[in-house]
């Protein structure tokens, strides 16, 4: 699966608000004890933008839409994070 993303954009939400998109990696966080992700079907995009951050994350709680389940499980396992 290939997903192309442009994170340095501003998008207009359905309600008409301008929303700037940032990746978790762009925040350059040194360590995360617990990362909670609930992004209504955009789990893949969030994880792609968090490659480095996931290496510094101890635990992840993520709500996953069924269509993204395999990608999410694989991506988390690549970073040593497993389902409980």
Secondary structure, DSSP 4 states (H G I P E B T S, - for coil): -------S-EEE-TTS-EEE---SGGG--S-EEEEEE--TT-HHHHHHTTHHHHHTEEEEEE---GGGHHHHHHHHHHTT----
